[in-house]
Amino acid sequence: MQVNCPLCPATFNLSVDFMVEAVAQSEKRNHKFYQVECPRCRKTVKVDVAKMKSALPVEEEEEEA
């Protein structure tokens, strides 16, 4: 998932592994946003947890027959 810093022109990516952990932590604490540090200006960027959830790949459940 690409994130844009509102303070500088930086765009950076969040990996799937990072998003899985961030969503789990946010749901545990009942937060709606997760804070990520911009790699260029080091300011905090809020990322919507719902957008991270929608960007995660859907896990296919294996059917047992």
N, C-alpha and C positions, 0 to 999 in steps of 0.2 A: 504494500500500500504506500502510495506517495503522500508525503506531508509537506505542505508549504509553510514556511516561517512567515508570520505576518510582519515581522520587523526588518528582515533582510531578504534579499531575493533568493535565498537558498531553498532548494527542494531536496528532500532526502527520503529514503525508503525505509519502511519497517518490515522486517522479515516475518515470516509466518510463525516461527518459533517465538519471537518476541511478542507478537500479537496474541498468541494463545496464552502466554503467561500474563500479559497485561489485562486481558479480558477476565481471566480467572481471578486475579487480584482485585480488579474493580468490582466484579460481581460479589466477591466475598465481603468487600467493604461497602457495597451498595452505592458505588460512585457512578456518575454518568459520564465523566471525563477522565482520561488518563493523561498525566503530564509527562512530556518528552522534552529532552534538552536538544536544542538546535545545535548541530555539530559546527556550524560556522560562527554564530554570534553567542552561543551558550545561554540564550534566553529560553525560558520555559514556554512550550507550545502545548496547548490543550488539544487532545484528540478525542473525538466523540467515541464512546465505547460501542454504540450501536453501529457506527460506520466500520469500526474494526471487526465487529461480528459479521457484518455483511461481506467484508472483504476476505474472510477466512474461507478456505475451500470446504465444501460440504463432504463430510465423512459418510461413505456408503456403508450401510449396515449389511452385514452378511446374513443372508437368510439361511436358517438351518432347516433342512428338509427331512 
